[in-house]
Amino acid sequence: MKQKILKLAKRLNKFNVDDIAILAEIESNEIEYILQDMVLENNLKADNNGNYLYLEKVISKVPFVKKESRQINEPDVLYKGIQDYLNASYTTRKRVDRGLKIMEMTNGLAGQALKDFLNSWNKDNPDESFSLKNVQTLRRNFNKEGIKGLIPKNASRLDILEYPEEIFLFFKDFYMSHKKYSVQKAYELAIENYKQTHPDFDELVLPKSNGLYKRLRRFYTKEEINYQRNNFLQMDKMRQAKYFTLAFSQAADEYVKISGANCRTSTLKYYKAYLSKHINPHFGKMILSEITEQKVDKYKNSKLKEGMAIKTINNHVSLIVKIISQYNNLFKAKKIENYRDNNCLNILTDAEIKKLLSTAKLFFPDFYPLVLTALNTGITRSEIFALSWDDINWKNKTISVNKSIFEAKIVNHKTNQTRRTVNVSPELLKELEKWFVMCPKGRENLVFPNSQSNINDPDNMMKRRFLPLVKKAGIEKLKFVDLRDNYAALLIRQNLPLIYIQEQLGHSSVQVTAERYKKLIPDVKINTLEIL
């Protein structure tokens, strides 16, 4: 999922959380967690307005500077020491091959050109990084002794360096923890923890502590390590004590109380449902420190067997991580990759649209104006039920969209993009004029109230009107949100500017519109957009 969001970020360049939520069909709170990780990894940059900017990793084109030196494929040079190479262990030969590879790529480079190439190479290949001194030493030794010069002096110990991956992971967790262990102490704790789970562990394959630290530095700068040790992972004594004594259900209650003031009401509702029905019955009685990534993996597998959707399981995992991270910021758990195609749009033919509207007018006359409005404005379901007659400007032929419905309450839009003015056709205005006479009048002055003139329930509308209408019209698998996509398709077919379509739909940028409807937009428009 992280890779998918990164690809979307690269296409959009500048975006906010809602943009990604629309395109990836993922909850905003889940996306925020991933975007924060990407900011720490220097893939994104966040500004004060809640927007994110994709940071392009540019590899400079290094000019080759010719320099007279011995070619690495000269027979006399290659043959010198070849027997030592053939008799060496697999790990030693692998090290020599790596040295030959970097020398071949840098052959003819010197000075600033060599430095520039190594900087670009090290950014893209952190596991195979080389310093300028490394390359110079390799060249000097190769010119003196051929391949034999590339065989390390400690070749007999190279096999020892191939230690189990778990030892490095233990070392990373201990060294980057809030307790600020020294390299040697983190190394000793890592070995001790590994021995507990692997009693048959061979002492001969012990790595060196400085080797583990050097490997850690390939992934993190000193600044990032110090930040995590001093700030991001800093926990006071009370939090530390709670991590080893507090039950998950108690930590979850605390998290819900804190989140209540900061997240959307709908998000809080989902949190409570996830916890009460699924997560707490599984983890509720466990102490926080007892919960591991392996136990979360077992939970994911059990929910998959129950038939739960991958998206829902990933939402559970995200919530579990957030709750435990209150007390241990090192805790992580992987989500399940979901390869669903998010660009599968359900665009109706002209005949299907006519069939839908004629069926609504004949069998559901009180529902016909709402369907016509959705198809002609692209307004969402919750926005339609929040429309008041005051929002319609009959003279300018526009509708102001500035609020929506949530749990039978009218909520004002927060962003300038979602607050918008939509142009409407004269035909739609005529139908709305007729509907104004028939519409139940209430205190809220709503355009589409229920029969008691109160706020309409979107779920009731789907069950009692929309789904029966779709079935009656004989159109398979049509969702209400598809009406919005069909409105966008109508504007695209009329060859209207993308920026106009973006404003009508309330997207934060034209890139979001292009990404959502790229299958409908001609290539020439996409190319023009990229140029701009």
C-alpha positions in Angstrom: 0.0 0.0 0.0 2.9 2.4 0.8 4.4 1.9 -2.7 1.0 2.5 -4.3 0.6 5.8 -2.3 4.1 6.8 -3.2 3.3 6.3 -6.9 0.2 8.4 -6.6 2.2 11.1 -4.8 4.8 11.1 -7.6 2.0 11.6 -10.2 0.3 14.4 -8.3 3.5 16.2 -7.1 1.5 18.4 -4.7 -1.6 17.1 -2.8 -3.3 16.7 0.5 -4.7 13.8 2.5 -8.1 14.0 0.9 -6.7 13.8 -2.6 -5.0 10.5 -1.8 -8.1 9.2 0.0 -10.2 9.8 -3.1 -7.8 8.1 -5.5 -6.7 5.2 -3.3 -10.1 4.7 -1.6 -8.5 4.5 1.8 -9.5 6.2 5.1 -7.8 9.6 5.7 -6.6 8.7 9.1 -4.8 5.6 7.8 -3.2 7.6 5.0 -1.9 10.3 7.4 0.1 7.6 9.3 1.7 6.5 6.0 2.4 10.1 4.8 4.2 10.9 8.1 6.5 7.9 7.6 7.2 9.2 4.0 8.1 12.6 5.4 10.6 11.1 7.8 12.0 9.0 4.9 12.5 12.3 2.9 10.1 11.0 0.2 7.7 13.9 0.9 7.7 17.4 2.3 4.8 18.8 4.3 3.9 22.5 4.5 1.9 24.5 7.1 -1.3 24.3 5.0 -1.7 20.5 5.2 -0.3 19.9 1.7 2.5 17.5 0.8 5.1 17.8 -2.0 6.8 14.8 -3.6 10.6 15.0 -3.5 12.0 13.8 -6.7 15.2 11.9 -6.3 17.3 13.2 -9.2 20.4 11.2 -10.3 22.8 13.6 -12.0 24.3 12.6 -15.2 28.0 12.4 -14.5 30.4 13.4 -17.3 33.1 10.9 -18.0 36.6 12.1 -17.7 39.2 10.1 -19.5 42.2 9.1 -17.4 45.0 6.8 -18.4 45.0 3.8 -16.1 45.3 0.1 -16.3 42.1 -1.5 -17.7 40.5 -4.1 -15.4 40.1 -6.5 -18.3 43.8 -6.7 -19.2 44.8 -10.3 -19.2 48.0 -9.9 -17.2 46.2 -8.0 -14.5 43.2 -10.4 -14.3 45.4 -13.5 -14.2 47.5 -12.1 -11.4 46.0 -13.6 -8.2 43.3 -15.5 -10.1 44.1 -18.7 -8.2 43.7 -17.0 -4.8 40.3 -15.8 -6.1 39.2 -19.3 -7.2 40.3 -20.9 -3.9 38.5 -18.2 -1.8 35.1 -18.7 -0.1 31.9 -17.7 -1.7 31.7 -14.6 0.5 35.2 -13.5 -0.4 34.6 -14.0 -4.1 31.4 -12.0 -3.7 33.3 -9.1 -2.1 35.9 -9.2 -5.0 33.1 -9.2 -7.6 31.6 -6.1 -5.9 35.0 -4.4 -6.1 35.5 -5.2 -9.8 32.0 -3.9 -10.5 32.5 -0.5 -9.0 35.9 -0.1 -10.6 34.4 -0.9 -14.0 31.6 1.7 -13.5 34.1 4.3 -12.4 36.8 3.5 -14.9 38.1 6.7 -16.4 36.5 8.9 -13.7 38.6 11.1 -11.4 38.3 14.2 -9.2 34.9 15.8 -8.9 33.3 13.6 -11.6 34.2 10.5 -9.5 32.7 12.1 -6.3 29.5 13.0 -8.2 29.1 9.5 -9.5 29.6 7.9 -6.0 27.1 10.3 -4.4 24.5 9.3 -7.0 25.4 5.6 -6.7 25.2 5.6 -2.9 21.8 7.3 -2.8 20.3 4.6 -5.0 22.3 1.7 -3.6 22.6 2.2 0.2 23.5 -1.5 0.7 26.4 -1.3 -1.8 27.8 2.1 -1.0 31.4 3.1 -1.6 33.4 6.1 -0.3 36.0 7.9 -2.4 38.7 6.4 -0.2 37.3 2.8 -0.8 37.5 3.3 -4.6 41.0 4.8 -4.5 42.2 1.9 -2.3 40.7 -0.7 -4.6 42.4 0.9 -7.6 45.7 1.1 -5.9 45.6 -2.5 -4.7 44.4 -3.7 -8.1 47.2 -2.0 -9.9 49.7 -3.5 -7.6 48.5 -7.1 -7.2 45.6 -7.6 -9.6 42.6 -9.6 -8.3 44.7 -10.7 -5.3 44.8 -7.1 -4.2 41.0 -7.0 -3.9 40.9 -10.0 -1.5 40.5 -8.5 2.0 43.3 -9.3 4.5 40.7 -10.7 6.9 39.2 -13.0 4.2 39.2 -15.9 6.6 36.6 -14.1 8.7 34.3 -12.9 5.9 32.0 -15.9 6.3 31.5 -14.8 9.9 30.0 -11.5 8.6 27.0 -13.3 7.1 25.2 -13.3 10.4 21.4 -13.9 10.8 19.2 -10.9 9.9 17.4 -11.0 13.2 20.6 -10.0 15.1 20.7 -6.8 13.1 17.0 -6.1 13.7 17.5 -6.6 17.4 20.5 -4.3 17.4 18.6 -1.6 15.5 15.7 -1.7 18.0 17.9 -1.5 21.0 20.3 1.2 19.7 17.5 3.5 18.4 15.4 3.1 21.5 14.7 5.9 24.0 17.1 4.3 26.5 20.1 5.5 24.4 22.2 2.3 24.7 25.8 2.5 23.6 26.8 0.5 20.4 28.4 -2.2 22.5 25.5 -2.5 25.0 22.9 -2.7 22.1 25.1 -5.3 20.5 25.2 -7.4 23.7 21.4 -7.2 24.2 20.8 -8.1 20.5 23.0 -11.3 20.8 21.4 -12.2 24.2 17.9 -11.9 22.7 18.8 -13.9 19.7 20.3 -16.7 21.8 17.0 -17.0 23.8 15.0 -17.9 20.6 17.8 -19.9 19.0 19.4 -22.2 21.6 21.5 -24.0 18.9 23.1 -20.7 17.9 26.7 -21.1 16.7 29.1 -18.7 18.5 31.4 -18.7 15.5 29.0 -16.6 13.4 29.0 -13.7 15.8 29.3 -10.3 13.9 31.2 -7.4 15.2 29.4 -4.5 16.9 31.0 -1.8 14.7 29.8 -3.8 11.6 26.2 -3.7 12.8 26.5 0.1 13.5 28.0 0.7 10.0 25.1 -1.2 8.4 22.7 0.9 10.4 24.2 4.0 9.1 23.5 2.9 5.5 19.8 3.4 6.3 19.8 6.3 8.7 21.9 9.5 9.0 23.3 10.6 12.4 20.6 13.3 12.6 17.8 10.8 12.1 19.2 8.5 14.7 19.7 11.3 17.3 16.2 12.6 16.6 14.6 9.2 17.3 16.8 8.6 20.4 16.1 12.1 21.8 12.7 13.2 20.6 10.5 10.9 18.5 11.0 7.9 20.7 11.4 9.7 24.0 9.2 8.2 26.7 9.0 9.3 30.3 9.1 6.8 33.1 5.4 6.6 33.4 4.9 5.7 29.8 7.7 3.1 30.1 6.0 1.5 33.1 2.6 1.5 31.4 4.1 -0.3 28.3 5.1 -3.2 30.5 2.0 -3.3 32.8 -1.0 -1.8 30.9 -3.5 -4.1 29.1 -4.3 -3.3 25.5 -8.0 -2.6 26.1 -7.0 0.1 28.7 -4.5 1.7 26.3 -7.2 1.6 23.5 -9.7 3.4 25.8 -7.1 6.1 26.4 -6.3 6.5 22.7 -10.1 6.8 21.9 -10.5 9.6 24.5 -7.5 11.5 23.1 -8.5 11.0 19.5 -12.0 12.2 20.1 -11.0 15.8 20.1 -8.8 15.6 17.0 -10.4 13.2 14.4 -13.6 13.2 12.5 -16.8 11.9 14.2 -17.1 9.2 11.5 -13.5 8.0 12.1 -14.1 7.8 15.9 -17.2 5.7 15.2 -15.2 3.2 13.2 -12.5 3.0 15.9 -15.0 2.1 18.5 -16.6 -0.6 16.3 -13.2 -2.1 15.3 -12.2 -2.3 19.0 -15.4 -3.7 20.5 -16.2 -6.3 17.8 -12.8 -7.5 16.7 -9.5 -6.1 18.2 -10.3 -6.2 21.9 -11.6 -9.7 22.0 -8.3 -10.8 20.5 -5.7 -8.5 22.2 -7.7 -6.8 25.0 -6.3 -8.8 27.9 -2.7 -8.8 26.6 -0.1 -6.5 28.1 1.2 -4.1 25.5 4.8 -5.4 25.7 3.5 -8.9 24.9 2.0 -7.9 21.5 4.5 -8.6 18.7 4.4 -8.2 15.0 4.1 -12.0 14.7 1.0 -11.9 16.8 -0.5 -9.2 14.7 0.3 -11.3 11.6 -1.7 -14.2 13.2 -4.6 -11.8 13.8 -4.5 -10.7 10.1 -4.5 -14.4 8.9 -7.5 -15.2 11.2 -9.5 -12.3 9.8 -8.6 -13.3 6.3 -10.0 -16.8 6.9 -13.2 -15.3 8.3 -13.6 -13.5 5.0 -13.0 -10.0 6.1 -12.0 -7.5 3.4 -8.3 -6.6 3.1 -9.0 -2.9 3.4 -10.8 -3.5 6.7 -8.0 -5.7 8.1 -5.5 -3.0 7.2 -7.6 -0.4 9.1 -7.4 -2.7 12.1 -3.6 -3.0 11.9 -3.3 0.8 11.6 -5.3 1.3 14.7 -3.4 -1.4 16.7 -0.1 0.3 15.7 -1.4 3.8 16.8 -2.5 2.5 20.2 0.7 0.7 21.0 2.8 3.6 19.6 1.6 5.8 22.4 4.0 3.8 24.6 6.5 2.3 22.2 7.2 4.2 19.0 9.3 1.4 17.7 6.4 -0.9 17.3 5.5 -1.7 13.7 3.2 -4.1 11.8 3.0 -4.7 8.1 -0.3 -4.4 6.3 -1.7 -6.7 3.6 -1.0 -5.6 0.0 -4.2 -4.9 -1.9 -3.9 -4.9 -5.6 -7.4 -3.8 -6.4 -7.7 -1.5 -9.5 -8.8 1.9 -8.1 -9.3 3.3 -11.6 -12.2 0.9 -12.5 -14.9 3.4 -13.4 -18.5 2.5 -14.1 -19.4 4.9 -16.9 -22.9 4.4 -18.3 -23.8 4.7 -22.0 -26.3 7.4 -23.2 -28.9 4.7 -23.5 -28.4 3.5 -19.9 -28.6 7.1 -18.6 -31.8 7.7 -20.4 -33.2 4.4 -19.1 -32.2 5.3 -15.5 -33.9 8.7 -15.7 -37.0 7.5 -17.5 -37.5 4.7 -14.9 -37.0 7.2 -12.1 -39.5 9.6 -13.6 -42.1 6.9 -14.1 -41.8 4.7 -11.0 -40.1 7.1 -8.4 -41.2 10.6 -9.4 -40.2 12.1 -6.0 -36.7 10.6 -6.4 -36.3 11.7 -10.0 -35.1 15.4 -9.3 -32.4 14.0 -6.9 -31.0 11.6 -9.5 -31.1 14.3 -12.2 -29.2 16.7 -9.9 -26.5 14.1 -9.1 -26.0 13.3 -12.8 -25.8 17.0 -13.8 -23.7 18.4 -10.9 -21.4 15.6 -9.6 -22.5 16.5 -6.0 -21.9 13.7 -3.5 -24.6 11.9 -1.7 -24.0 13.7 1.7 -23.7 17.1 -0.1 -27.0 16.6 -1.9 -29.0 16.0 1.3 -27.4 19.2 2.9 -28.5 21.4 0.0 -30.9 24.2 0.9 -33.0 26.2 -1.5 -30.9 29.3 -0.5 -27.9 27.6 -2.1 -29.5 27.8 -5.6 -28.9 31.0 -7.6 -31.7 30.9 -10.2 -30.4 34.0 -12.0 -26.7 32.9 -12.4 -27.7 29.2 -12.8 -25.4 28.0 -10.1 -25.6 25.9 -6.9 -23.3 26.6 -3.9 -21.9 23.5 -2.3 -20.6 24.3 1.1 -21.9 21.6 3.6 -22.7 17.9 3.9 -24.6 15.5 6.1 -23.1 13.3 8.8 -25.2 11.3 11.3 -28.3 13.4 10.7 -26.4 16.7 11.2 -25.3 19.4 8.8 -21.6 19.9 8.8 -19.9 22.8 7.0 -17.0 22.1 4.6 -13.5 22.9 5.9 -11.5 23.4 2.7 -11.8 26.0 0.0 -11.7 23.2 -2.7 -14.8 21.4 -1.3 -16.6 24.7 -0.9 -17.5 25.4 -4.5 -20.0 26.8 -6.9 -21.3 24.4 -9.5 -22.8 25.5 -12.9 -26.1 23.9 -13.7 -28.1 23.5 -16.9 -31.4 25.3 -17.7 -33.1 21.9 -17.9 -32.1 21.0 -14.4 -33.3 24.4 -13.1 -36.7 23.8 -14.7 -37.0 20.4 -12.9 -36.0 22.0 -9.6 -38.6 24.7 -10.0 -41.2 22.0 -10.4 -39.8 20.2 -7.4 -39.9 23.3 -5.3 -43.7 23.3 -5.5 -44.0 19.6 -4.5 -41.1 19.5 -2.0 -42.0 19.1 1.7 -41.2 22.4 3.4 -39.3 22.3 6.7 -37.3 24.4 9.1 -34.0 23.7 7.4 -35.4 24.7 4.0 -33.8 21.5 2.4 -34.0 20.8 -1.3 -34.3 17.0 -0.7 -35.7 16.4 2.8 -37.6 13.2 3.9 -41.4 13.0 4.0 -41.4 14.7 7.5 -39.4 17.7 6.1 -36.3 16.6 8.1 -32.8 15.7 7.1 -32.8 12.6 4.8 -31.0 9.4 5.8 -28.6 8.5 3.1 -28.8 4.8 3.9 -32.5 4.8 3.8 -32.4 6.5 0.5 -30.2 3.8 -0.9 -32.4 0.9 0.3 -35.8 2.5 -0.5 -35.1 4.4 -3.6 -31.7 4.0 -5.4 -31.2 0.2 -5.3 -34.9 -0.5 -6.3 -34.4 2.1 -9.2 -31.2 0.5 -10.4 -32.8 -3.0 -10.3 -35.9 -1.7 -12.1 -33.8 0.0 -14.8 -31.8 -3.2 -15.3 -28.4 -1.6 -14.7 -26.0 -3.9 -12.9 -23.6 -2.9 -10.0 -24.4 0.8 -10.2 -23.3 2.8 -7.1 -24.4 6.3 -6.2 -20.8 7.5 -6.5 -20.9 6.3 -10.1 -23.3 9.2 -10.9 -20.5 11.6 -9.9 -18.0 9.8 -12.2 -20.6 10.0 -15.0 -20.9 13.7 -14.6 -17.1 14.0 -14.9 -17.1 11.8 -18.0 -19.8 14.1 -19.5 -17.6 17.2 -19.0 -14.5 15.4 -20.4 -16.5 14.3 -23.5 -17.4 18.0 -24.1 -13.6 18.7 -24.2 -13.9 21.2 -21.3 -10.6 22.4 -19.6 -9.4 20.1 -16.8 -9.1 23.0 -14.4 -12.8 23.7 -14.9 -13.7 20.0 -14.3 -11.5 20.1 -11.1 -13.3 23.1 -9.8 -16.8 21.6 -10.5 -15.9 18.4 -8.7 -14.1 20.1 -5.7 -10.7 18.4 -6.2 -7.8 20.2 -4.6 -5.7 20.2 -7.8 -6.0 19.4 -11.5 -3.6 16.5 -11.0 -6.1 14.8 -8.8 -8.7 15.1 -11.5 -6.3 13.8 -14.2 -5.3 10.8 -12.0 -8.8 9.8 -11.2 -10.1 10.0 -14.7 -6.9 9.3 -16.7 -8.6 6.5 -18.6 -11.2 8.9 -20.0 -8.9 11.9 -20.7 -7.2 12.0 -24.2 -3.4 11.6 -24.1 -3.0 15.0 -25.6 -4.6 16.6 -22.5 -2.4 14.6 -20.1 0.7 15.6 -22.0 -0.3 19.2 -21.9 -0.9 18.9 -18.2 2.6 17.5 -17.6 4.1 20.4 -19.6 2.2 23.0 -17.5 
